[in-house]
Amino acid sequence: MMAPPNNIVIFHYPYSPYARRVTWYLTLRGLEYAQCIQPPVIPREDLSALGVNYRRIPVMSIGRDIYCDTRLILRKLEDMFPSGALGSKKDDERAIERLLETWTVEAPVFSRAASLIPTTLPAMNDPKFTKDREGFSGRPWSKEVLERGRPESIAYIRNCFDLLETTLLADGRDWILKTDKPSLADIEAIWPFDWLVEMKGSMPANVISAKQFPKVYAWIQRFRAALKVAKSTGPKPVSLKGPEAVKLIITAEFAEPNGTVDVNDPLNLKEGMEVEVYPTDSGFTHRDRGRLVTLTPNEVTVATRSRVGDKEVHIHAPRSGFRITKAGGESVAGSKL
């Protein structure tokens, strides 16, 4: 059994807007990788077999290191495969990348976008899907709730389109950082808006369309064209079945050495302590428990065991938007409620 290309396996489903952040990045980079397609609702038996309780998509493995959250995934790909990275080397431009990441991922941009899913879509008539999304979000998720909040969400998203139209794209540039092709900054900014534009019926044309926001819509079209070229000329992802992906991962080496546990971290946690790690905004009832391996200002890593093969795996998560809890005890961190 051959190792995955670059030892990268992406667990995702194709219409996940978050997963597109990662697959777009890999495509534009021309980085070879393998993918293991997952169901859009839980359970996800392949990830469970690896000992992963985290319930959001995508998840990336590189060897026996498993990375949660697209913010951390993109940072790891930038750091571990630096040749041809899409991120800027300039401090001010890196600040723009991070601010755009925070705006679209951590701010309410995507939650507002998600509330514009048309209630006429077939999935909205599937009780399994709506129940899954209620468990995921921790709040009611029905046609009635979405329709009630729709006007406010449209107004919010219109303001987001206006921000892009009148600031970053106002001077007619092709790409956010005036690069000659899409950069990391474009990926960080574009993903929720491309998703909404693609989803027919999500936004009323008399409020949000190419007529009101021609620069934003033209930017989206340029991005799609660049992505189409990259897909046609670059490597195709290798598709793996779940059991095959699990076997390849648990028999691989670790991709990176253990980090350190910051002795000055305000949580006052110690290396080897048993902790739980989980997101605070959605999917927070699914918690990964393990031995603390790394704790830095930007990352937490726990060691746990795979349910298939009983091999040690390391689960990584960003600090922002995640909580760390002493196993069996009270919360000791929370950056976002």
N, C-alpha and C positions, 0 to 999 in steps of 0.2 A: 504494500500500500504506500503510494507516494505521499510525501508531506505536502500540505497545501502551499500554493505559491506564496513566497515570503512568510510562510507560516501563519498567514492571516486568514481567519474565518469570520465572516460577518453573518450573524443571525438576524434575519429581518423578514419583513414581508413587503412586496414591491410598492404598495401604495401608501406606506407609512411616510408622512412628510419628514419626520425626524431621520428615518433611515436614508432618505434621499440626500440629506446633508453629507452622509458618509460615502454613499455610493457615487454621488456626483464628484466628491473630492477625489476618490480613487480613480474614477474615470478620467477626470481632467489631468490628474497626475500621470496616468498611464501605468499605475501600479497594479501588478497582478495580485489577485486574491481569490479565495474560495468563498462561496456563500452557502448557507443552509437555511432554506426558506421555512418560515414558521407560520403557524396559524395566527390570524389577527386577534383571536381571543384566547385566554388561558383555558386549560393548561397547555404548557409548552414542554412536552416531555423531554426533548433534547437538552434544554437548559437545566431541567430538573435532574437529569442524569449526570450533569457536570457538578451538581451541588449548588446551583445558582437559584436563589429564591426571587431575586430582582425580577419584576414582571414587565418592565418597559422594553421597548424595541427602539433601536437596535442594541445588540451586544456584540462586542468584538473580542475574539481570542487571538493572541499571538503566543503560540506554544501553550504552556499551562498558566499563563497570565490572562485573566478575563477582565475586560474593561467595560464599565457601565457608564452611560450618559455620553451623548455626542460631543459635549464640550471637552471631556477628557479624551475621548477617542481621537478627535481631530488633533489635539495637542500631542498625543503620543505618536500619531502618524507623522506629524511635523518633526518631532524630535528623533524618532527612531529611523526615519528614512529621509534624511536631510537633503539629499541630492534631488533637486527639482521641487522642493517644498513650495507651496503656494502662498505661505505667509510672508509678510514683509520683514526685512531686517532693520528697518528704520523705526526708532522708538515711537515717534508720533503716529506713524501709520499702524504700528502694532496696537497702539492705544485705541485707534478707530476700530480695528478688528475686534478687540475685547469689548468695547462699548456696544458695537453692533450685536455681538454674541449675547451680551447681557440684555439688550433691548428685545431681541426676538425670542430668546430662550427663557430668561428669568423674569422679564416683565410680562404683563398680561397679554402681549401681542398674540401669542399662539392660542391661549385659552379663549380669547375673543374670536380669533379666526375659527377655531373648532366649533364655537357656538353658532357659526354661520353654515354649518353642514345642512344642506336642504333636507327638510323633513320628508320630502317625496322620495328620497333614495331608498332602494330596497332594504338596505341594512337597517334603516329606521323602523322597518316592520318586522324585524327579527328580534324576538324577546331575548334570545341568547346574547346578541350583540349589545342591546341596550342595557341589559343587566350587567354585562362585563364592564361597560363604560361607566356605569354607576359605581361599581366596586373600585374601578380604577381612579375615578375622580373624587370619590367620597361625597358626592352630592347627587340629587335627582338628575336624571338624564333621559328626558322623554320629549316627544314632539311638543307637548304643551309648554314645557319649561323652555325649550329652545325658541319657540315662536314668541313667547313672552319677552325674552331677553334680546330678541333679534334687532329691534330698532336701536337700542343702545350700543350693541356690538357693531352695527353698521357705522354708526357715528364715530366710534373709536377707531375702526379700521380705516375709515375715510381720512381721519387725521394722520394716520400712519402713512398712507399713500401721499398725502399732502406734504408731510415732512420730507420724504424722499424727493418728491417732485420739485420742491422749492429750496432745497439745500444741497444735498450730495450730488444730485443729478441736474441741478438747475443750469449749470454752464454748458450742458450738452455733451459732457464726457461720455465715453462708451462704458467705462468701468469705474467702480467706486474710487479706486486709488490712481486713476489715470494710467493704468497698466495697458499693455498691448493685448492682453487676454484676461479672462476671468481670474481673479485672485481669491484668496481665502476671505477677504472682506466681502466680496460679492456673494459667496456662499452663505456667510453669516447673515447677510441682510436679505437675500432674495427668497429663501425657501418658503416662508409662510405665505408670501404674496403670489408666488408662482402657483402654489397649491390652490389658493382661492381662485385665481384667474382660470385655472384648469377646470375647476369644479363648477360646472354650469348650474346656474340658479343660486349660487352662494351670495352674490352681491347684485343689487338692483342697478341696471345699466344707467338709469337717470342720476345715480349718485356716484358710482365708481365704475369707470370704463376708460377706454383709450381716449375718449373725447375730453374727459376732465383731467386725465393724468397721462398725456401722450409720452412723456419722457420715461415714466415708470414702465409703461406697457412696452415701449420700444426696447428698454433694457432687458425686460423679461424675454422678449423675442430674440435678442442677440444672445442671451445666455443659452436659450434652448438650441439655437443654431450651433453655438460653440460646443455644446454638449453632444449634439448629433454627430459633429465631425469627429470629436474625441472617441465616441463609441464606435464609429465606423473604421477608425484607423488604429485603435488601441486593442489590447488583449481583452478577451471575453472572460468573465468570471467563471471559475470552475464550480459546478454545482455538486454538492455533497448531500447524501441522505443523512438523516440524523444519527443513526448508529455509527456510520462511517466517520462523521465529523467528531463524535464523542471519542471514538477509539484513537483517532489521530491526535486529538488534543491531550488525552490523558497519558499517551505514550511519548509525548514530546518533552523537551526540556523547557525550563523557565526562560522567558524572553529577557528578563532583567533581574539583577540581583536584588536581594532584600534592601529596602530603604532603611531609614532611621526613624526613630520615634523622638520627636522634638521635646527635649527636656523642659523647654520654656513654653510649651504649648499651654494655653490657659485651661485646657481640660484636665491636665495633670494625670494623663493616662500613661501606663508603663508598657513597654514591649512585652508581648506574650500574654497580656491581659485578654480575657474573653469578652468580646464586645459584639453588639449588633449595629449594622449600618443600613440606613434606609432613606429614601427621598422624603422630603417634607411636603411637597406640593401635590403629588399624585402617586398612586401605587405604594403608598406608605404602609399598608398592612402586610406587605411582603418584605421580609427583613433577612438580610444575610448575616449569619452569625459565625464568628471564627476568632482565631488568635490574632491579636494585633501585630502586624508586621511593619507597617509604615504609617507615620503620621507627620505630615508636613503642612504648611499653611494652605497648600493647594490639593492635597491628595490624602486619602486613607486607603490602606490595603489590609485585608484580613486573609489568613490562611484557613482553608476549610478542606473537606474531603469530598471527592466525587462520589456520587451514589452508585455509579457503575465503575468497577475497578478499584474503588477505595484508594485513589491517588490524591495527594495533596495538590490543591489548586489555589491560586491567589486571585482574589476578587478585589478590583480597584474601583474607587469612586472619587469624584471630586468632593472637596469640602463644602463648597457653596451649594446650597439647596439640598444638602444631606445632613442627617442627624446621626450622631454616634451615641449609643446607649450601652452602659455597662450591662453585660448579660444578666438578666434577672433583676436588674436594678432600674434606677430612674435615669431620665435623659440627662446627658452631660453636655450636649451641644445642640444648637438649632440656629441655622443661619437664615431660614425662611420658614414662616408659618403659613 
